[in-house]
Amino acid sequence: MGETQLHHELFGGRAGICGRHTLTVGTQTVDVEGYPSLLAAMDGHGIPVVADCRAGHCGLCRRRIVSGDVIHGPALACEVKAGECLPCVAIPLTDLELAAPCH
């Protein structure tokens, strides 16, 4: 098989890779460095989160930002209000504290 016939896929947040920051949810604080999204970090550390699409379309993982800043991947298909984030496609720009789910 020639190189032009190979197909590669990478699933994860479209915003990038989390840098050296912490995420606090409730009483749990975890390191998010190296994860492709906040959702992946939450999953990896056993923080309960409801999610379905993992691509910024459904909004089930929506969380209120208590403190800190995030960046989202391009072309979000659902609305994100000021003070909210979609962990499935968000990475922190600072240490971050998220509230319980908004729904």
Backbone as CSV, one residue per row, in Angstrom:
resi,resn,N_x,N_y,N_z,CA_x,CA_y,CA_z,C_x,C_y,C_z
1,MET,0.857,-1.182,0.000,0.000,0.000,0.000,0.895,1.235,0.000
2,GLY,0.649,2.121,-0.944,1.447,3.338,-1.028,1.063,4.344,0.035
3,GLU,1.968,5.271,0.295,1.736,6.274,1.340,0.494,7.117,1.060
4,THR,0.132,7.328,-0.167,-1.041,8.131,-0.497,-2.341,7.413,-0.188
5,GLN,-2.286,6.124,0.113,-3.483,5.359,0.431,-3.708,5.221,1.936
6,LEU,-2.828,5.782,2.733,-2.972,5.700,4.185,-3.918,6.786,4.679
7,HIS,-4.701,6.453,5.680,-5.648,7.389,6.275,-5.400,7.422,7.777
8,HIS,-5.212,8.605,8.333,-4.978,8.757,9.765,-6.064,9.640,10.352
9,GLU,-6.501,9.330,11.572,-7.461,10.162,12.283,-6.970,10.366,13.698
10,LEU,-7.267,11.537,14.248,-6.945,11.843,15.634,-8.194,12.438,16.256
11,PHE,-8.698,11.831,17.312,-9.887,12.325,17.987,-9.472,13.029,19.264
12,GLY,-10.053,14.158,19.510,-9.754,14.921,20.709,-10.233,16.339,20.529
13,GLY,-9.924,17.193,21.501,-10.339,18.581,21.422,-9.713,19.286,20.232
14,ARG,-10.475,20.184,19.639,-9.976,20.900,18.477,-9.232,22.164,18.860
15,ALA,-9.153,22.473,20.136,-8.496,23.700,20.542,-6.983,23.532,20.649
16,GLY,-6.487,22.339,20.901,-5.057,22.116,21.067,-4.782,21.136,22.188
17,ILE,-3.674,21.329,22.878,-3.274,20.473,23.995,-3.181,21.350,25.239
18,CYS,-3.729,20.879,26.348,-3.708,21.638,27.596,-2.276,21.849,28.069
19,GLY,-1.999,23.048,28.489,-0.686,23.387,29.039,-0.627,23.086,30.532
20,ARG,0.350,23.652,31.197,0.589,23.392,32.613,-0.352,24.226,33.481
21,HIS,-1.559,23.706,33.658,-2.577,24.378,34.461,-3.288,23.350,35.336
22,THR,-4.018,23.850,36.309,-4.838,22.971,37.141,-6.308,23.229,36.862
23,LEU,-7.103,22.214,37.106,-8.554,22.298,36.976,-9.146,21.917,38.316
24,THR,-10.026,22.758,38.840,-10.727,22.473,40.081,-12.210,22.338,39.781
25,VAL,-12.794,21.233,40.226,-14.229,21.002,40.132,-14.654,20.508,41.500
26,GLY,-15.475,21.312,42.179,-15.842,20.960,43.556,-14.608,20.992,44.443
27,THR,-14.341,19.878,45.125,-13.181,19.809,46.027,-11.981,19.140,45.365
28,GLN,-12.115,18.745,44.099,-11.043,18.030,43.408,-10.252,18.971,42.509
29,THR,-8.932,18.986,42.672,-8.038,19.773,41.827,-7.080,18.813,41.139
30,VAL,-6.987,18.920,39.804,-6.162,18.001,39.029,-5.297,18.767,38.037
31,ASP,-4.221,18.125,37.599,-3.332,18.654,36.568,-3.909,18.293,35.207
32,VAL,-3.963,19.249,34.280,-4.531,18.979,32.959,-3.477,18.957,31.857
33,GLU,-2.222,19.154,32.188,-1.174,19.247,31.182,-1.123,18.006,30.287
34,GLY,-1.088,18.240,28.974,-0.942,17.166,28.008,-2.234,16.556,27.511
35,TYR,-3.347,16.879,28.137,-4.639,16.347,27.672,-5.118,17.146,26.458
36,PRO,-5.842,16.510,25.522,-6.314,17.224,24.331,-7.496,18.152,24.596
37,SER,-8.145,18.020,25.756,-9.283,18.875,26.106,-9.540,18.766,27.602
38,LEU,-10.355,19.688,28.107,-10.760,19.594,29.513,-11.566,18.331,29.767
39,LEU,-12.398,17.946,28.813,-13.196,16.730,28.975,-12.296,15.507,29.120
40,ALA,-11.265,15.411,28.313,-10.332,14.284,28.410,-9.642,14.279,29.770
41,ALA,-9.283,15.463,30.269,-8.657,15.549,31.591,-9.634,15.127,32.684
42,MET,-10.880,15.573,32.575,-11.894,15.199,33.562,-12.112,13.689,33.549
43,ASP,-12.244,13.118,32.355,-12.381,11.660,32.231,-11.174,10.947,32.833
44,GLY,-9.988,11.435,32.505,-8.753,10.812,32.961,-8.558,10.838,34.460
45,HIS,-9.168,11.815,35.122,-9.029,11.953,36.578,-10.285,11.519,37.326
46,GLY,-11.241,10.937,36.623,-12.434,10.415,37.276,-13.419,11.466,37.747
47,ILE,-13.383,12.655,37.161,-14.348,13.703,37.504,-15.616,13.445,36.689
48,PRO,-16.749,13.255,37.341,-17.979,12.953,36.610,-18.363,14.079,35.635
49,VAL,-18.667,13.694,34.415,-19.082,14.656,33.402,-19.988,13.939,32.400
50,VAL,-21.071,14.599,32.023,-21.975,14.067,31.017,-21.516,14.624,29.675
51,ALA,-21.317,13.756,28.698,-20.892,14.190,27.370,-21.372,13.179,26.347
52,ASP,-21.634,13.665,25.144,-22.064,12.762,24.094,-21.198,12.915,22.854
53,CYS,-21.169,14.085,22.249,-20.523,14.197,20.941,-19.006,14.352,21.013
54,ARG,-18.477,15.034,22.029,-17.044,15.301,22.178,-16.470,16.132,21.036
55,ALA,-17.321,16.902,20.374,-16.862,17.722,19.253,-17.473,19.122,19.251
56,GLY,-18.113,19.539,20.345,-18.667,20.883,20.420,-20.007,21.058,19.756
57,HIS,-20.754,19.975,19.562,-22.044,20.076,18.883,-23.243,19.970,19.817
58,CYS,-23.188,19.120,20.840,-24.408,18.827,21.605,-24.594,19.721,22.830
59,GLY,-23.526,20.156,23.468,-23.630,21.022,24.630,-23.895,20.327,25.953
60,LEU,-23.953,18.996,25.982,-24.230,18.285,27.233,-23.165,18.504,28.303
61,CYS,-21.932,18.707,27.895,-20.848,18.854,28.868,-20.694,20.292,29.378
62,ARG,-21.538,21.196,28.921,-21.457,22.625,29.265,-21.254,22.825,30.772
63,ARG,-20.299,23.681,31.125,-20.035,24.017,32.525,-19.885,25.522,32.681
64,ARG,-20.273,26.008,33.853,-20.073,27.420,34.197,-18.642,27.586,34.694
65,ILE,-17.976,28.627,34.227,-16.620,28.927,34.678,-16.709,29.778,35.935
66,VAL,-16.168,29.275,37.037,-16.128,30.010,38.296,-14.980,31.012,38.262
67,SER,-13.815,30.551,37.798,-12.663,31.433,37.633,-11.724,30.845,36.590
68,GLY,-11.008,31.733,35.913,-10.064,31.316,34.888,-10.596,31.572,33.491
69,ASP,-9.753,31.243,32.505,-10.088,31.480,31.105,-9.804,30.232,30.271
70,VAL,-10.618,30.044,29.234,-10.434,28.929,28.305,-10.458,29.442,26.871
71,ILE,-10.026,28.589,25.960,-10.180,28.835,24.528,-10.874,27.609,23.954
72,HIS,-11.785,27.846,23.028,-12.512,26.761,22.368,-11.953,26.532,20.978
73,GLY,-12.129,25.319,20.487,-11.768,24.996,19.116,-12.664,25.761,18.156
74,PRO,-12.290,25.793,16.896,-13.071,26.536,15.901,-14.401,25.865,15.569
75,ALA,-15.298,26.640,15.037,-16.568,26.166,14.478,-17.453,25.424,15.472
76,LEU,-17.663,26.015,16.650,-18.592,25.414,17.604,-19.989,25.425,17.001
77,ALA,-20.695,24.328,17.152,-22.037,24.225,16.574,-23.127,24.568,17.577
78,CYS,-22.786,24.731,18.844,-23.798,25.148,19.819,-23.325,26.424,20.506
79,GLU,-24.269,27.172,21.001,-23.987,28.467,21.619,-23.298,28.292,22.964
80,VAL,-22.274,29.112,23.190,-21.586,29.144,24.475,-21.662,30.578,24.983
81,LYS,-22.357,30.770,26.091,-22.528,32.103,26.659,-21.273,32.518,27.417
82,ALA,-21.152,33.815,27.664,-20.049,34.324,28.478,-20.089,33.639,29.836
83,GLY,-18.958,33.216,30.322,-18.892,32.555,31.620,-19.168,31.067,31.569
84,GLU,-19.270,30.494,30.367,-19.480,29.054,30.195,-18.378,28.485,29.308
85,CYS,-18.231,27.170,29.349,-17.331,26.499,28.416,-17.875,25.126,28.070
86,LEU,-17.407,24.596,26.969,-17.684,23.221,26.569,-16.383,22.446,26.760
87,PRO,-16.245,21.696,27.854,-15.002,20.977,28.119,-14.552,20.060,26.993
88,CYS,-15.482,19.596,26.155,-15.116,18.678,25.066,-14.181,19.312,24.052
89,VAL,-14.240,20.631,23.896,-13.396,21.314,22.911,-12.689,22.528,23.506
90,ALA,-12.533,22.554,24.818,-11.897,23.691,25.483,-10.576,23.273,26.118
91,ILE,-9.639,24.207,26.105,-8.410,24.039,26.871,-8.242,25.296,27.725
92,PRO,-7.651,25.158,28.904,-7.489,26.322,29.774,-6.330,27.205,29.337
93,LEU,-6.509,28.512,29.513,-5.438,29.472,29.304,-4.790,29.834,30.634
94,THR,-5.487,29.499,31.723,-5.037,29.780,33.090,-5.483,28.606,33.957
95,ASP,-5.103,28.620,35.238,-5.730,27.676,36.164,-7.221,27.950,36.112
96,LEU,-8.017,26.895,36.302,-9.431,27.005,36.015,-10.257,26.332,37.110
97,GLU,-11.376,26.950,37.458,-12.356,26.322,38.345,-13.684,26.278,37.613
98,LEU,-14.268,25.071,37.548,-15.563,24.887,36.906,-16.607,24.486,37.937
99,ALA,-17.841,24.921,37.708,-18.958,24.585,38.571,-19.570,23.261,38.114
100,ALA,-20.581,22.834,38.837,-21.368,21.659,38.450,-22.021,21.936,37.102
101,PRO,-22.532,20.905,36.432,-23.168,21.119,35.125,-24.239,22.205,35.168
102,CYS,-24.368,22.940,34.054,-25.332,24.043,33.947,-26.731,23.541,33.664
103,HIS,-26.941,22.287,33.317,-28.265,21.795,32.950,-28.786,20.807,33.972
